Amino acid sequence: MKRCTKCDLEKDISAFPKSGGKGALSNWCRACHHDRYLENKKVSEQVSSPSIDPIRELSEARVQKNVSLREISSHLGVNEITVGKWFNRKTMPRQKYVKAMYEFFCLDIPMILQAGDGGRLPLAVAECSNCKKQFPVYKAGVRFCSRACSGKDLSSRQLGYKNAMWKGGEIVTGHTGGGYIKELAPEHPNADASGYVLQHRLVMEQVIGRPLEKHERIHHKNGDRQDNRPENLELWVGTDKSKKDPHGVRIVDKVIDMLSSLQQHELLLVQKALGDKLHE
């Protein structure tokens, strides 16, 4: 059995197509691949039929402002008869003339007529699947207005156990981070850009039943920053502009932790001795 990261359902191995040339299986099942194909095909069909009519808009502006064909031809440097054919729909003007007429009538150039960096006209104007903003589409199947929106969509689909680097929702900060454990909590108001929050703060919030304030910090009694048991954590309140609790631990806390460790060690020895006795 294998879990599809798209529909989040466990399916038989045969339901997953091969991906790449080494025989590895795709993380998406065949049904999800087919749904994405139909979605892209639908977008392509919508993109292939732009609905804007620039000549109609220019004709309405010409009537409203009472502009003659001679004035337009003089401004564009084109024969008056040619301009008349444009407005009579006998021929279509070039792109540069359409833009020039929009500027002449002080109209906003439609997005469908805005050429890209390579000089190509867009196929249509689509709605971004992430931010819902209108944007020109120069290639069929494009669903996002920018790489940022595409990255956000990809991040949302690879969040948590769906990510190939998933390690159970916990990470340990490096040397500069102090060696604390972070836990995945994307809905937390203080989560970082990756959606992680310091685990000891989450544990203390569950103990006291409310979110922690910025000036409140958590002290590890035994000095082990990865020991986030509730009994090992203590809520401290900062004063003035202090950003960290004092270095080290209390002697009494260290002694209690040592005694607790000795008791656990002795208990393990007793259990082992009893087990050996039973085997005899």
N, C-alpha and C positions, 0 to 999 in steps of 0.2 A: 504494500500500500504506500501511496505517496500523497502528500497534501498539496493542492494547487494554491499558489500564492495569490491568484486572481479571485477565484470564487470561494476560497477558504474551505474547500471540501476535500475529504480523503477519497481517493479513487484508486483503482487498480493501476499497476504499472503500465499496462497496455493502453491506457487512456492518455498517456503523455507521449508526444512526438519527440524524435531525436533532435538535438540542438548542437550544431557545430560538427566538425569532422572526426571527433574522437569517440563518438557513440554515446555521449552524455545526454541525459534526458532534460527536456525543457521544464522550467518551473511552472509553466502554464499547461493546463490540459487542452486537449484538442477542441473541446467545446468553446473554451474561452478564446482560443486562437481564432476560431471561426466567427465568434461574435465581434472580435476586433476587426476582422476582415470586412464583415458586413457594415460596421460602423464607418470604416475608412471609405468603403465604396459609396455609402450614402453621402458622405461629405464631398467626395469627388463629383457625384452627380449634381449636388447643389452648387458646387463651385463652377461647374462647366457651363452654367446658364446665367450670366449676369443680367440684371433686370433694369439697369439704368439707361435712360434715353437722353444724351446730352443735347441733341438738336431740339428736343421739345422744351427743355429748360432755357436754352439760349433764345428760342423763338419767343417764349413768354417774356423774357427779360427785354428783348428787342421791342416788343409791343408796348410794354409798360413804360419804357424810357423813350419811346418814339424815335428810334435810331434807324436811319436809312441804310440800305445796302451799300451805297456809295461811301458812307462814313466808315463802315466796317472794312470795306475793301481798301480804303485809303490808309486805315490804321494798320492793316495786316500786310499791305503791299501786294495784294492779290487782285486779279481782274474781277470786276463787279459781276460779270456773268457767272463766274465760278462760284462766288459767294451765294448768288441766287440759286444755283443748283444745289448747294448744301442745304439751304433752308427749304427747298422744294423736294428734298430727299431723292434727288436724281443721282447724286454722288455723295460720298462721305469725305469730310476733311481729314487731313493728316493730324496726328496727335499734337504737334506743336501749334497748329492753328486752333484746335479746340481749346488748348490751354490759354492761348493768346486772347480768344474771345471771352473766356471766363474772366480773365483779368480785365479786359476792356469793360465788361459789364459789372465789375466789382463783385463777382460771385465767388464763393468758396469752391475750389476745385474738388469734385467728388473723389473719394478715396479710390474708386475703381479706375480713375484716370491718372493716378499718381504712379509714374514709372519708378521701378526699383533702381538699385545701384547699377545694374547691367543694362538699363534702358528698357527693360521688359515691362509691359503693362500687366497689372494683376488680372487673374482669372475672375475673381469676385471679391466681395467683402464678407468676411466670416466673423463669427463671435468666438473669442478665446474660451476654451474649455475650462480655464482656471480663473481668470479675472473677469470674464464676461465682457471684455472690451472689444470693440469693433477694430478689425485690422485687415489690410490688404493681403490676399493670398496669391502667391506667385507660383505655387506648386500644389498639385492636387494631393489631398490627404493631410495637409498641415492643419493642426488643431490648436496651436498655441501661438500667441503673438510675439513671444520672445523666448530666449533660452532660460531666463529666470522662471517664467511660468512653467516651462517644460520641466525644469529641474524640481520645482515644487511638487508637480504632479508625480514625478518619478520618486521623490522622497516619500510622499504620502503612501505610495504603493509598495515601498520597500521598508516601511517602518516596522520596528519590532521583529518578531520571529520570521517575517517575510524577507528580511535582509540576509544576504549570504554570510555576513560577518556577525550574525546574532550569537551572543554568548550568554543568554539567559536573562538579559535585561540589567546586568550589573557590570560596571567597569571600575577599574582602580586608577585613580589619577596618578600621573607621573611624579617625578621628583619635584617639579615646580608646583604641583598641585597638592603636595603634602601627603600623598599616599592614602587618601580617603576613598571610600567606596561610593560610587554614584549609581543611582537606580533610575531606570527609565520611567518617567512620569510626564509625558508631553502636555497633559492638561493642567499641570501645576503652574500657578502664576509666576513662580521664580525659576522655571525650567530654563536651561541654556538653549542655545541655537539647535542643539542636537536632541533636545527633549529630556535631558538628564537632570536630576536633582541629587544633592548630597543625601545619602541614605540616613545618616544619623539625624538629620533635621526632619525627615519624613517620619522616622520612628518616634521622635519627641512630639511631633504634632499629633500623632495617634494617641500618645500617652495623655497629653494635656487636653486634647479634644478641640484644638483651635490652631489656626495658622500662626507661625512664629513671626515676631516683629523683626525688623532689620537689625535692631540693637541687641537682640537676644541671640546667644550663641550656646553651643553644646560642648560640654567638657567630658572627655573620656576618663573615667576614674582611674583605670589601670594603665593609662598611657598608650594603649593599643588602639590606633585610629580605625582599625578595621573590625573591632569588636563592638558591634552596634546593638548589643542586648539592652533592653530597657533598663535593667538594673545597673548597667555600666555607664549609663548616660546621666548627665546632670545639667540642668538648665541654669545658665549664667546670664546676667544682665550687664551689658557694658556701661561704662561711665564716661562722660565727656566724649572724646573722639577716639577712645581705645578701640582697636580693630581686632584684637586677639586676646585670648585668655593667657594668664601667665604661663611661663615655660615649666614643664615638669608636672608631677602629681603629688598628692598628699601622701605622707608616710603611712598613715593609717589605711588609706585606700590600697596602697601597694601591699601592705601586710595582709589585708583581708583577701586580696586577689591571690597572693602566694599560698595562704592557708587553703583557699578554695581549690587551687590547683593541686595541692598535696592531697586533699581529701579525695578528689576525683582520681588521682593516681593510685592511692591506696585502695579505693573501691575497685578499680580495674584489676589490681593485683589479687584482691580477694575473689573477684569473679573468675579470674583465670585459675586460681588455686582450686576453687570449687569445681570448675570444669574439668581440670586434670584429675581430681579425685573421683569424679563420676565416671570418667573414662577407664579408670583402673578397675 
